[in-house]
Amino acid sequence: MARLNGKTALVTGGASGIGKQTALRMGLEGATVVVADVQDALGLEVATEIEKNGGRSLYVHLDVADEANWAQAVATVEEEFRGLDILVNNAGIDHKEILEDTSLATYQRVIAVTQTSVFLGTKAAAALLKASGSGSVINVSSIFGTSGGFGSSPAYHTAKGGVRTLTKNIAIEWAPLGVRVNSVHPGFIVTPLMGDDLDRTPLIETTPLGRLGEPEEVAAAIVFLASDDASFITGSELYVDGGYLAR
């Protein structure tokens, strides 16, 4: 497994869940991995694990909703590694309320962390990605960026839908430059975002494969899109959902 040899990747939300497994898998595939998060202790642990596995890694503190934080993170990557080939916009937050119970503050915060962050990050990294000659951006959306789900979490659905469309918009702009931009749409995945007190039975029952997904399975899809195996794929949506949207 060395599909990403010589590549430098930045993974947001890299301290846990899908982001952690993506960072670890990219390290095993030969990439230099910049783990970005606000969970400093956990993020440092991931970077250390990558290096223990023989890879090269760096942790950076990054509030993905803050433009100045993005500028600093990208400057650090350029200074340390002289470039960036892969950007994984994975960081995001959820909420459970229905529309009437969702405060404006909650709505704006979810949009900022889950959607605006993708705009800020891709914009901040644009020059480095274009200079790479074969850049790849993978934006983590959701099945709820395409469907109405269960009728709750309106801010989350709006944010993930925005990520889906923004992905296509940038893909068209950057295609002539050789930079590919795709989105991954996880279904019900066992991550800290799901929480321990959630009744998982309805989620399993609505998934045709009859089980929940694992973060490693989403990470595998992300690594595929980042690699040259996906060299003719851009502006696409890859669903890792156990068949949920096939219903």
Disulfide bonds with the S-S distance in Angstrom:
none
